[in-house]
Amino acid sequence: MSKLGDLGARLHRGEVGYDFIGNRRIWYGISILITITAIVALAVRGLNMGIEFQGGAVFTTPKTDVSVSQATEYAKEASGHEALVQKLGNGSLRIQVGGLDTDKSDQVRAELAKDLNVSDETKIAAEIVGPSWGDQIATKAWTGLGVFMILVVIYLAIAFEWRMAVAALVALIHDLTITVGIYSLVGFEVTVGTVIGLLTILGYSLYDTVVVFDSLKEQTKGITKQTRWTYSDIANRSINGTLVRSINTTVVALLPVAGLLFIGGGVLGAGMLNDISLSLFVGLAAGAYSSIFIATPLVADLKEREPAMQALKKRVLAKRAAAAAKGESVDGDEYGDPEPAVVGQRSRRGRSSERRG
């Protein structure tokens, strides 16, 4: 077995572990700081909305030796608007002009063909998007996001409980805010591809969170019938038990996305790859973080407010204090770790066989 596999097995058995719940205030503080930074970035810089949302035109030229900076000047002079120019992998240029009227697009294309030494202006492909269509896309995107959030809360409340639904919703909002804030700081264009990426990472973040919640639900059955573990203790064991799995799945998911972002978007200059890969990359990392450091600790905080859990905590702490005073270890039942019970059954069966023999 590899060292990572051995570590995962030991984490699952509870032999080693990190106190995520006990240090939750540190992670809450880090998340609040990152979230505030993202909100400030949004308020100050805003988002670089693509033409799908604000309307405009996109011109794709044939292969040219004209630099990006020079093409930007040409586009600005021809249209009278700010232009965003990208060099594509095949040597062509993608020129985006926001707020451009549909009637003026032919004139701008003709002037660009002249400035870029393109013999036939029809070789410059033009895509025109009206502002009203952009508004419809934005409205549908917000509607889809709202419906998704509502369905998530309803499903988790039914499948688990309302506290887990609330915690998952907070984690999803946390992931969304950080991802959108990064877009504001970096200045990447927000397109339909970005929206697709955001919805994708929300599903991935939810999946990672549900895995921990499912483990927590199983391990807390009959929790009040024992005096060895508090709810926070078992929540901590659930996180540690799925930690290596979460890390493995996140790394495996991030590697191809990193290829899209740094090779496809950076080296090849494919604009759409930038739009979708950045949201995926940031969102996947934020989703893995929130499922471990935000969602489950928040569930533990909410559950520990229940009278039954508070009473359980008092009994557990009292038992530990009494054992510590006597210099003894706590020998309560093996709640949350069924292996000793299985071993005991085997031992009793072995002794019975020996007596029968």
N, C-alpha and C positions, 0 to 999 in steps of 0.2 A: 504494500500500500504506500502511495506517495505521502510526503510530509503534509501536503495540503489536505489529502483525504483523511489522514490520521487525525489532523487537527479538527476537521469537520466532525469526525466520529466522536472525539472527546468533547467537543462543544455540544453535540447532540445529547450525549450522556450526562452533561452537566459537570464533568470533571474539571473543566477550565471554562472561563468566560469573562466577559467585560461587563461591568455594571452600567448598562445603558440607562436604566431607569433611575439609578441613584445619581447619575451625572446629567440628568435630563435638562436641568436649568442651564447648563453650559450650551447644550445644543439648541435649546429654545432661544437663548441669547444670540447665538450665531445666526440662526434663521431669521430672527427679527432684524438683525443688523443688515443681512443680505436683502431682505424684503424691503426695508426702508430705503436702501441704496437703489433698488430697482424702481421703487415708486418715485423717488426724487429724479432719477434719470428720465422716467416717463414724463414727469411734470416739466422738466427743463428742456430736454431734447426732443421729446415726442417720438413718434414712429415714422419711419420712411415708408409711407404707404405706396404700394405699387399702383399701376394704372388700372388694375382690376377694381380698385376701391375708389380712386379719385378721378378716373377717366384720363384719356390721353392717347398717345400713339407710340408704337414701337417700330423702329425701322431696323431691318437687318440688311447690311451691305454685303457685297461680294468681298473676296479677299482683297485687302488693301494694305499699303505700307504707311498710311496715315496713323499718327500716334493717337492715343486715347485723349490726351490733353488738347491736341489740335482739333480732333473731331468734336470734342465738347464745346469748343469755341464756335465751330461752324454751326453746330446744332442750336446753340443759344442765339446766334445772330440770325439764323433762318427762322426760328420759331418765336423768338422773343420771350422764351421761358427757360428756366433751368433745365439742364439735360443730364441724364446719367448714361455714361458710355462704358461698355464692357468689351474687352478683347476676347473673342471666342477662340477655341482651340484650333480651328481651321484658318485663322488669320482674318476672319471677317469681324465686323463690329456690330454690336447690339446697342442701338441708340434709343433711349426711352425719354420721352418728353411728356411730362404730366400737365394736365389742364389744357391740352391742345384741342381746339375746335375741329370737328370732323371736316368742315368745309375748307380748312386751311391745310389739311394734311398733304394734299397733292402739291400745293405750292412749296411746302417745306421739303417734300421728297425731291422735287425738281431742283431746288437750290442745293440740297445735300449732294445730289448726283453731280452737279457742276463743281462744287467745292472739293469733292472726293475723287474727281476725274473718272466718274463712271459714265461710260459712253451712252448707255441706255438706262433711263431712270426707272424703267419697269424691272430692272434687275435688283432694285432695292425693294425688298418685301416690306409691306406696311400692314400693321395690325392696329385697328382703331377701336377704342373702347369709350363709349359714352358715359358721362357721369351718372346718369340714372341707372345704368346697368351695374355700375360699381356700387351704388347704394343698395341695390337689391342683393348683390353678393354679400355685402357687409351685414345686412339684416339677416340673411339666411344663415350666415356663419354664427352670429350671436344667438339666433334661435336654436340652431343645432347644438351649440355649447350648453345653453340653458336646459334643453331637453335631456341632454346627456347627464348633466349634474343631477337633475331631479330623479332620473331613472336609477342612477348610482345610489343615491340616498335611500330610495324606496327598496331596492334590491338588498342592500346591506342591512337595512333595518329588519327586513323579513328573514334573511338568511342568517344573520348574526344577532345584532341588537342595535338600538338607536345610538348608543355611545360609540360603537364602532363606525356607524354611518357618519356621525358627526366628525370623528377623527379622520376618516378617509376623505371627507369633503374638505376639511382644513388642509390636509396634505395635498390634495389636487389643486386647490387655490394657491397654495405655497409654490407648487411646481410651475403653475401657469404664470404667476407674478414674476418669478425669477427668470423664466425663459423669455417673457416679453421684455423684461428689463434689460436682459443681455442684448436683445435685438436693438433696443434703444441706444445702449452704450456703443455697440459695434457699428450701428448705422446700416445694417443689412436691410434690404428691401422686404417689406411684408407683402406677400402675394398669396394666391390661392394655395400654392404649395406649402406655404408657412402654416396656413390653417389646417391643412391635411396633416402636417407634421405634429402640430399641437394636439390634435385629436388622437393621433397615434400614440404619443407619449403619455397622454392621460390614461389610455387603456393599459399601457405597459405599467405605469405607476400603480394603477389600481390592482393589476394582477399581482405585483410584488407584495402589495399591502395585504391582499386577501390571503396569500400563502401564510403570512405570519399570523393573521387573525384566525385562520382555520386551526393552526397549531395551538394557539392560545385557547380557543373554544374547547378543543378536545381535552387539553390539560387542566382546565378549570372546572370540569364536571365534578360535582360533589366536593367542591373546594372547602365548604364550611364544615365538612365532616372530619377534617384533619387539623392538626395544630403545628405542622412543620413549616408550611409555606404561606406567605401572604400573597395577595393577588399580584403585587408588584414583583415578588420573587419569581412567580411563574411566568409573568410577562417577560421578565428578563431572560428566563430560560428559553422561552419561545423565540426570542430574537436571536440568541446565541445558537440555538438549534438549527435555525435556517440561515445563519449568517454566511457561511461559505457558499451555500447554494445561491444566495442573492448576489454575492460578489461574482461568482462564476457566470451566472446568466447575464449580469450587467456588462462584464468585460467582453463576453462573446457578442453581445448586441452592439457594444460601442465600437468594436474593431471595424466592421464593415461601414458603419456610419462615419467613422473617422476617415476611412478611405474616400467616401463620397465628399466629405467636407474639405479635406486637405489636398487630395489629389484631383478628384473630379471638379470641385469648385475652385481650388486654388491654382493648380497646375494647368488644367484643361480650360479653365475659365468659363465653365458652364453655369450660367446665371441661375437657372431653376434648381440645380443641385445645391447651390449655396442657400437658397431660400428654404428648402425642405430639410437639408442635412444639419444646419445649425440648430433648428428647433428640435430635431431628433437627438442630436448629441447632448445639448444642454438639458433637455427634458428627461432623457434616460438617466443621466447622472443625478439630476435633482430628484427624480422619482425613486431611485434606489436609496438616496439619502433620506428622503422624507418617510419612506416606509419603515426605516430602521430607527431614525432619530426623532421623528415627529409623531407619526400616527400611533404606534404602539405605546410609547410613553404617555401620550395624551389619553388613550383609553385607560391606562392604569390610573392616571390622575382622576378621571371621571368615576371609575369604579371604586376607588378608595374613599369616595365621598358617601357611598352607600352605608347605612347603619350596619348591615350584616358584615360588610368587608372591614369596617372599622372595629367591630367586635372581634372579628377573626384576627385582625392585626394585634389587638391587645392581648389575646390569648397566646398568639405565637411569640410575641415579645416577652410576655411573662414567663413562658416556658423556657425561652432562651436565657433569660436573666436568672431563673432558678437553677438551670443546668450550669451556667457559668459560675454561680456562687458556690456550687458543689464541686467545681472543677471537672464537670462531666460534659461530654458532647451530647447534642440533642439526638435522642434515638426515637424520634416519632416515626409514624408510618412512612413508607417510602413513596409518598404521593408525588406524582409527576415523574417517577423513575421506576417503571414496572419491572425492570430487569432483576432486582434483588428478590422480588416475590417469585419470579419464574425460577430463579436459581434455587430458592427455598423449596419450591414444589419438587424440583428434580432431586434435591437432596433427600426429601422425605420419601419419595418414591424409591430412591436408591436404598435407603435404610429398610424400607418395607420389603424390598426384594431380598436384601441380605437376610432378614429375619425369616422370610419364607424359605430361603435356601437353607 
